[in-house]
Amino acid sequence: MTTEEILRLDPNVVDYLLVAFYFVLVLGIGYAARRSVSSSLDFLLSGRSMPAWITGLAFISANLGAIELIGMVANGAQYGIPTVHYYWLGAIPAMVFLGIVMMPFYYGSQARSVPEFLLKRFNRTTQRVQAVIFAVASILIAGVNLFSLGLVLEALLGWSLYLAIPVAAVVVLGYISLGGLSAAIYTEVLQFFVILALLIPLTVAGLNRVGGWDGLTRAVTEGPSGGADLNAWPGTPLTEIQNPFLSVLGIVFGLGFVLSFGYWTTNFAEVQRALSAKSMSAARRTPIIGAFPKALVVLVIVTPGMIAAILVPQISAVKTGGGAAVDGITYNNALSLLMKELLPNGILGVAIAGLLAAFMAGMAANISSFNTVFTYDIWQDWVRPDREDGYYLRIGRLVTIIGCVLAIGTAFIASGSTNLMDYIQSLFSFFNAPLFAIFILGLFWKRMTGPSAWIGLLSGTTAAVTVDVLVRTGVLEISNQAGSFLGAIAAFVVGVGVAGAVSLVTAPRPDAELVGLVWSLTPKASRTHSTDGDDAGWYRSPAVLAAAVLALTVVLYVVTG
């Protein structure tokens, strides 16, 4: 049997009708949202009118993209329980930090984007440098989601890449160009539940097949890992760093601090959802509300991966063989093969819709943030300032089309990568880690200057790229995944070091200009949100919600060992 035959699903008419209904539904959401778009702020930031529970679900759904599902199910099959570090250590603390510490500055400054906040804190050069970097990163990452979707549709349904990629791009283009960010956000809320409609039945059916959790742990213990997949720490299989102390250090500092905080606190594709909230309290709660499903969804992502390594003969053979491809099958095929193994027709159609939802959520998040940064930070503030608002609304819609076309091109760039997870982690180390270094230093050190920001940003990016080249050429003999951790650390250390040095030889801005932009110069009252009306109630307190999700994370770590 060929690889294509092994991977191919057997959907029937019902399955195809369910998929078609999903496409019609998301386009309908875009058409309905069009009615609320009358200005560029409506189109690009939903008029700052969204309630916290909507933005919170959209915040996490925007992260549940193609790489998240395929990559993390694959990691579950390969590494087992240690994969939870990407969620509990590599996401939750940073999401809480964003809500508690950073959102008062983002939202309170009335910045429309992360680059615009850098303009307010530093200078126009820093804004422009980061805007260009972010625009490039957004299109590259959107291309990864498109390419991943194309691969799945090619494998599961027999569609050519040259058909699957443009079709997916056109659907995303349809609902974003119609309704802007509001359409993207409402669609992402729908997509969150559709994705769960894929993952929960898959997990339940898989556990039932292997004899429950006890049966799964027994099978894993008897398997090639000897039970190592059942222990989160020290995570040496995940990092491929054999020294336990260095492995823990790499996970805690490289993943848990630099990569995690760099992604969750400065990535505008996520922050944009919080900026669309209707109040400071709602904006602060957005990432914290999203942290609850983020902490729990790992259970229905990693568990199916572990089940696939037991139930799917091809994945089991890959694991027994130490990870080498078997008849063209790799860990990346774990999710689709488990779907084929467990799900009947009808449910299969819902599952395929769930995959489509994941891919489109990831792409839509990047396209909707790309059009905002390009329109406001590049076009309005740099290329064509001082035009009427309707002009920028038209530019926003045009840039959405251009972004989708460019993403089709970068999808084929992504096709040249042999490992998409390595590729995406490298992009994060290039683009997110240096920005976090500059942002966090500027937030807590008032002496930091404008020139130091953009010089440090470029220096950190250069450091991460250098590490990546050294790893890929074999000069540094570590895995690509460990290389991403090391690259992120290098970007952070170099970015902070260079920015600190340049700050000491350049003139800082007066304190009066930094109120609301630097922690020590911003009165506590300016960082405090309203507790009246829709923001009233202890259960709406960002601090209470933050404590609850951190406690939940600790409990989950204790339970999993």
C-alpha positions in Angstrom: 0.0 0.0 0.0 1.4 3.4 -0.9 1.8 6.3 1.5 -1.1 8.1 -0.2 -3.4 5.1 0.2 -2.4 4.8 3.9 -3.2 8.4 4.6 -6.4 8.8 2.5 -9.6 9.0 4.4 -12.9 7.7 3.0 -15.4 10.6 3.5 -18.9 10.1 2.2 -21.6 12.5 1.1 -22.6 13.4 4.7 -19.0 14.3 5.5 -18.6 16.5 2.5 -22.0 18.3 3.3 -20.8 19.0 6.9 -17.6 20.5 5.5 -19.5 22.6 3.0 -21.9 23.8 5.7 -18.9 24.9 7.8 -17.5 26.9 4.9 -20.9 28.6 4.3 -21.2 29.3 8.0 -17.9 31.2 8.4 -18.6 33.2 5.2 -22.0 34.0 6.7 -20.4 35.3 9.9 -18.2 37.6 7.7 -21.2 38.9 5.9 -23.1 39.6 9.1 -20.1 41.3 10.7 -19.8 43.6 7.6 -22.8 45.7 9.0 -20.8 46.9 12.0 -17.8 48.1 9.9 -18.0 51.9 9.2 -14.5 53.0 10.1 -10.9 51.7 10.0 -11.0 51.2 13.8 -14.1 49.0 13.3 -12.4 47.0 10.6 -9.0 46.6 12.2 -9.8 46.6 15.9 -13.6 45.8 16.1 -14.2 49.4 17.4 -12.8 48.3 20.8 -16.3 46.9 21.6 -15.9 43.1 22.3 -16.8 41.5 25.7 -14.0 39.7 27.5 -15.4 36.1 27.1 -15.5 36.6 23.3 -12.0 38.0 23.1 -10.7 35.4 25.5 -11.9 32.5 23.4 -10.7 34.2 20.2 -7.3 34.8 21.9 -6.8 31.1 22.4 -8.4 30.0 19.2 -6.0 32.2 17.2 -3.3 30.0 18.7 -4.9 26.7 17.9 -3.7 26.7 14.4 -2.3 24.1 12.1 1.1 23.7 13.7 -0.6 23.5 17.2 -2.7 20.5 16.3 -0.5 18.6 13.9 2.7 19.5 15.7 1.6 18.9 19.3 -0.2 15.7 18.5 3.0 14.6 16.9 5.0 15.6 19.9 2.5 13.7 22.1 3.2 10.6 20.0 7.0 11.2 20.2 7.5 12.5 23.7 4.3 11.9 25.6 3.7 13.9 28.8 6.8 16.2 28.5 4.8 18.0 25.7 2.7 19.6 28.4 5.6 22.1 29.0 4.6 23.9 25.9 1.3 24.7 27.6 1.7 24.9 31.3 5.2 26.4 31.5 5.4 27.7 27.9 2.1 29.6 27.9 0.1 30.1 31.2 2.6 32.3 33.1 3.2 34.5 30.1 -0.5 34.9 29.4 -1.1 35.9 33.1 1.8 38.3 32.9 0.3 39.9 29.8 -3.1 40.4 31.5 -1.8 41.6 34.8 1.3 43.6 34.0 1.4 44.6 30.3 -2.2 45.1 29.2 -2.6 48.3 31.3 0.2 49.8 29.2 -1.0 48.5 25.8 -4.6 49.4 26.4 -4.1 52.4 28.5 -1.8 54.0 25.9 -4.6 53.7 23.3 -2.0 52.1 20.9 -3.6 50.4 18.0 -0.8 47.9 17.6 2.5 46.7 19.3 4.6 48.8 16.8 2.5 51.9 17.7 3.2 51.3 21.4 6.9 51.2 20.5 6.5 54.6 18.8 5.0 56.0 22.0 7.7 54.5 24.2 10.8 54.9 22.0 10.7 56.6 18.6 9.4 56.3 15.0 12.4 54.3 13.8 11.7 51.6 16.3 8.1 51.5 15.2 9.0 51.2 11.6 11.6 48.5 12.1 9.3 46.4 14.2 6.4 47.0 11.8 8.4 45.7 8.9 9.7 42.7 10.9 6.2 41.8 12.1 4.7 42.1 8.6 7.2 39.7 7.3 6.8 37.3 10.2 3.0 37.4 9.9 3.0 36.4 6.2 5.6 33.7 6.8 3.6 32.1 9.6 0.3 32.5 7.7 2.1 30.6 4.9 3.0 27.8 7.3 -0.7 27.4 8.2 -1.7 27.4 4.6 0.9 24.9 3.6 -0.1 22.6 6.5 -3.7 22.7 5.4 -2.8 22.0 1.9 -0.8 18.9 3.0 -3.7 17.6 5.0 -6.3 18.2 2.2 -3.9 16.6 -0.3 -3.4 13.5 2.0 -6.9 13.1 3.3 -9.0 14.1 0.4 -6.7 13.8 -2.6 -6.7 17.5 -3.4 -3.7 18.9 -5.1 -1.6 21.4 -3.2 -2.2 23.9 -6.0 -5.9 23.6 -5.4 -6.1 23.2 -1.6 -3.9 26.2 -0.7 -5.8 28.8 -2.9 -9.2 27.5 -1.8 -8.4 27.9 1.9 -6.9 31.3 1.3 -10.0 32.4 -0.6 -12.3 31.4 2.3 -10.2 33.2 4.9 -10.0 36.2 2.6 -13.8 36.2 2.2 -14.8 36.5 5.8 -11.9 38.9 6.9 -12.3 41.3 3.9 -16.1 41.4 4.6 -16.2 41.9 8.4 -12.6 42.6 9.4 -11.4 41.7 12.9 -14.9 41.3 14.2 -15.5 38.5 11.6 -12.2 36.9 12.5 -12.9 37.0 16.2 -16.5 35.7 16.0 -15.3 33.0 13.5 -12.5 32.1 15.9 -15.0 31.6 18.7 -16.9 29.2 16.5 -13.7 27.5 15.4 -12.7 26.9 19.0 -15.8 24.7 19.6 -15.4 23.0 16.2 -11.8 22.1 17.1 -13.0 20.6 20.4 -15.6 18.7 18.4 -12.6 17.0 16.7 -10.3 16.5 19.7 -12.8 15.3 22.4 -14.4 12.4 20.5 -10.9 11.4 19.3 -9.6 11.3 22.8 -12.6 9.5 24.3 -12.7 6.9 21.5 -9.0 6.3 21.7 -9.0 5.8 25.5 -11.9 3.4 25.2 -10.0 1.4 22.6 -6.8 1.1 24.8 -8.6 0.4 28.0 -8.7 3.8 29.6 -5.9 5.8 31.1 -4.6 2.7 33.0 -4.5 0.8 29.8 -2.7 3.6 28.0 0.0 4.0 30.7 0.5 0.3 30.8 1.0 0.2 27.0 3.4 3.2 27.1 5.4 1.5 29.9 5.8 -1.6 27.8 6.7 0.4 24.7 10.0 1.7 23.4 10.3 4.6 25.9 10.0 2.3 28.9 7.6 4.7 30.6 9.8 7.8 30.2 6.9 9.4 28.2 4.9 9.4 31.4 7.1 11.9 33.3 7.2 15.6 32.6 10.6 16.2 34.2 13.5 16.5 33.5 12.2 16.4 29.9 15.5 15.2 28.3 13.6 13.4 25.4 12.0 16.8 24.5 15.1 18.9 24.7 17.5 16.2 23.6 19.9 17.6 26.3 21.1 14.6 28.2 22.2 16.5 31.3 19.0 16.7 33.5 19.9 20.0 35.0 20.7 21.6 31.7 17.5 20.1 30.2 15.4 21.7 33.0 17.3 25.0 32.6 16.6 24.9 28.8 12.9 24.3 29.4 12.5 26.8 32.1 14.5 29.7 30.7 14.5 29.0 26.9 10.9 27.8 26.6 9.2 29.0 29.8 10.7 32.5 29.8 12.2 33.8 26.5 10.2 31.9 23.9 7.0 31.9 25.9 7.0 35.5 27.1 8.3 36.7 23.7 5.4 35.0 21.9 2.5 35.6 24.2 3.2 39.2 25.4 4.4 40.8 22.2 2.9 38.9 19.3 0.3 41.2 17.9 -1.7 38.4 16.4 -2.6 37.5 20.0 -2.5 41.0 21.6 -4.8 42.4 18.9 -7.7 40.3 20.4 -7.2 41.9 23.8 -7.0 45.4 22.2 -10.4 44.9 20.7 -12.0 44.5 24.1 -14.5 47.1 25.3 -12.7 48.1 28.6 -9.4 48.0 30.4 -10.8 45.2 32.6 -12.0 43.2 29.7 -8.6 43.6 28.0 -6.8 42.4 31.1 -9.1 39.4 31.4 -8.8 38.4 27.8 -5.5 36.4 28.0 -6.3 35.1 31.5 -9.7 33.8 30.3 -7.9 32.2 27.4 -5.4 30.6 29.8 -8.1 28.3 31.2 -8.9 26.4 28.0 -5.1 26.6 27.1 -4.3 24.7 30.4 -6.9 22.0 29.7 -6.9 21.6 25.9 -3.5 20.0 26.2 -5.2 16.9 27.7 -7.1 16.3 24.4 -4.0 17.1 22.3 -1.2 15.1 24.0 -3.4 12.1 24.9 -4.4 11.4 21.3 -0.7 11.6 20.3 0.2 9.0 22.9 -2.8 6.8 21.8 -1.7 7.1 18.2 1.7 5.7 19.1 -0.1 2.6 20.5 -3.0 2.1 18.1 -1.7 3.2 14.7 0.7 0.6 13.4 2.7 3.0 11.3 3.2 5.5 14.1 4.1 2.7 16.5 6.7 1.5 13.9 8.1 5.1 13.7 8.5 5.2 17.5 10.1 1.7 17.6 12.5 2.8 14.9 13.6 5.9 16.9 11.7 8.4 15.0 12.8 7.6 11.4 10.1 7.7 8.7 8.5 4.4 7.9 7.1 4.1 4.3 6.9 7.9 4.2 4.9 8.1 7.4 6.2 10.4 10.2 5.0 11.6 13.6 3.3 14.5 11.7 0.8 12.0 10.4 -0.3 10.9 13.8 -3.5 13.0 14.0 -4.8 12.1 10.5 -4.1 8.4 10.9 -5.8 8.3 14.3 -8.8 10.0 12.8 -8.9 7.3 10.1 -8.5 4.6 12.7 -11.2 5.8 15.2 -13.8 8.0 13.6 -16.9 6.8 11.6 -18.5 8.7 8.8 -20.5 11.7 10.0 -18.2 12.3 12.9 -15.4 12.2 10.3 -16.9 15.2 8.6 -17.0 17.1 11.8 -13.4 16.2 12.4 -12.3 17.4 9.0 -14.2 20.6 9.7 -12.3 20.8 12.9 -9.0 20.6 11.1 -10.1 23.2 8.6 -11.1 25.4 11.5 -7.7 25.1 13.1 -5.8 25.9 9.9 -8.0 28.9 9.1 -7.9 30.3 12.7 -4.1 30.4 12.6 -4.0 32.0 9.2 -6.8 34.5 9.9 -5.0 35.6 13.1 -1.9 36.4 11.2 -3.7 38.1 8.3 -5.9 40.2 10.5 -2.9 41.4 12.5 -0.9 41.9 9.3 -3.5 44.2 7.8 -3.7 46.3 11.0 0.1 46.8 11.3 0.6 47.5 7.6 -2.3 50.0 7.5 -1.6 51.9 10.6 2.2 51.6 11.2 3.5 51.5 7.7 0.9 53.1 5.4 -0.7 55.7 7.6 2.3 56.7 9.8 5.0 56.4 7.1 3.8 56.2 3.5 0.5 58.2 3.3 -0.3 60.1 6.5 -3.1 62.6 7.1 -5.8 61.0 4.8 -9.5 60.7 5.7 -10.4 57.5 7.6 -12.4 56.0 4.7 -9.1 55.9 2.8 -7.5 53.8 5.4 -10.5 51.5 5.6 -10.1 50.8 1.9 -6.4 50.3 2.3 -7.1 47.8 5.1 -9.4 45.7 2.9 -6.9 45.9 0.0 -4.0 44.8 2.2 -6.1 41.8 3.4 -6.2 40.6 -0.2 -2.5 41.3 -0.7 -1.7 39.4 2.5 -3.6 36.3 1.5 -1.9 36.3 -1.9 1.5 36.7 -0.3 0.6 33.9 2.2 0.0 31.6 -0.8 3.6 32.3 -1.9 5.1 31.8 1.6 3.2 28.5 1.8 5.4 27.2 -0.9 8.4 28.6 0.9 7.4 26.5 3.9 7.1 23.5 1.7 10.9 23.5 1.5 11.2 22.8 5.3 11.6 19.2 6.3 10.1 19.8 9.8 7.5 22.5 10.2 7.7 22.6 14.0 11.4 23.4 13.8 10.7 26.0 11.1 8.0 27.7 13.2 10.1 27.6 16.4 13.0 29.2 14.5 10.7 32.0 13.3 9.6 32.7 16.9 13.2 32.9 18.0 14.0 35.3 15.2 11.0 37.6 15.6 9.5 37.3 19.1 12.4 36.8 21.5 14.3 40.0 20.5 11.1 42.1 20.7 10.4 40.8 24.2 13.9 41.7 25.3 13.4 45.3 24.1 9.9 45.6 25.4 10.5 44.3 28.9 13.7 46.4 29.3 11.9 49.5 28.1 8.9 48.9 30.4 11.0 48.7 33.6 14.0 50.9 32.8 13.2 54.5 32.1 16.8 55.2 31.0 16.4 53.1 27.9 16.5 55.3 24.8 15.0 55.2 21.3 18.1 54.4 19.3 19.0 51.6 21.7 15.6 49.9 21.1 15.8 49.5 17.3 19.6 48.7 17.5 19.0 46.1 20.2 16.0 44.7 18.2 18.1 44.1 15.1 21.0 42.8 17.1 18.9 40.2 18.9 17.4 39.1 15.6 20.9 38.7 14.1 22.0 36.6 17.1 19.0 34.2 16.7 19.6 33.8 13.0 23.3 33.2 13.6 22.5 30.4 16.1 20.0 28.9 13.6 22.6 28.8 10.9 25.2 27.3 13.2 22.8 24.5 14.1 21.6 23.8 10.6 25.2 23.7 9.2 26.3 21.3 12.0 28.7 23.7 13.7 26.6 23.4 16.8 25.8 19.7 17.2 22.4 20.0 18.9 18.8 19.3 17.7 16.9 22.0 15.8 14.4 22.1 18.7 17.2 22.7 21.2 18.7 25.2 18.7 15.4 27.2 18.8 15.7 27.4 22.7 19.3 28.5 22.4 18.6 31.0 19.6 15.8 32.6 21.7 18.1 32.8 24.7 20.9 34.4 22.5 18.4 36.9 21.0 17.2 37.9 24.5 20.7 38.2 26.0 22.2 40.1 23.0 19.1 42.3 22.7 19.2 43.4 26.3 23.0 43.8 26.3 23.2 45.9 23.2 20.2 48.0 24.1 21.6 48.6 27.6 25.0 49.6 26.2 23.6 52.0 23.6 21.2 53.5 26.2 24.2 54.5 28.3 25.7 56.6 25.5 22.5 58.2 24.1 20.1 60.7 25.6 17.0 59.4 27.3 13.6 61.1 26.9 12.3 63.3 29.7 10.3 61.6 32.5 7.2 63.6 31.7 7.0 62.0 28.2 7.1 58.4 29.6 4.2 58.6 32.0 1.8 55.7 31.1 4.6 53.9 29.2 7.1 53.0 32.0 6.2 51.2 35.2 8.0 53.4 37.7 6.6 56.6 36.2 3.0 55.5 35.8 0.7 56.1 38.9 -1.1 53.0 40.2 -4.4 54.7 39.4 -3.5 54.8 35.7 -2.9 51.0 35.8 -6.2 50.3 37.6 -9.3 49.2 35.7 -12.9 50.1 36.4 -14.9 47.7 38.7 -18.4 49.1 37.8 -21.1 47.9 35.5 -20.0 45.1 33.2 -16.6 45.0 35.1 -18.1 44.5 38.6 -17.9 41.3 40.6 -15.0 39.4 42.2 -15.3 36.8 39.5 -14.3 39.4 36.9 -11.2 40.4 38.8 -8.1 39.8 36.7 -6.1 39.0 39.8 -8.6 36.4 41.1 -8.8 34.8 37.6 -5.0 34.8 37.4 -4.5 33.1 40.8 -7.1 30.5 39.8 -5.5 29.6 36.5 -2.0 29.5 38.1 -3.3 27.2 40.8 -5.0 25.0 38.2 -1.7 24.7 36.3 0.2 23.7 39.5 -2.5 21.0 40.2 -2.1 19.7 36.7 1.7 19.5 37.0 1.3 17.6 40.4 -1.2 15.2 38.9 0.9 14.3 35.9 4.1 14.1 38.0 
